[in-house]
């Protein structure tokens, strides 16, 4: 894995250890913005269960009703499971 990718994933992992979302307890636009690069990291490598806060974050985003409705309306895309 690229050392810069590792550095950034490690930083994000530490930030999410304080709460379920990037700004703590509340879901925000920051979480929407971060969801795509983290989904890409999950597919392309580097993000797996060894980073439980980030891995859990992606799972929580996928579990949100609005996320599911968006996929139903727009159809699946490459990074969605």
Secondary structure, 3 states (H helix, E strand, C coil): CCHHHHHHHHHHHHHHCCCCECCECCCCHHHHHHHHHHHHHHHHCCCCCCCHHHHHHHHHHHHCHHHHHHHHHHCCCCCCC
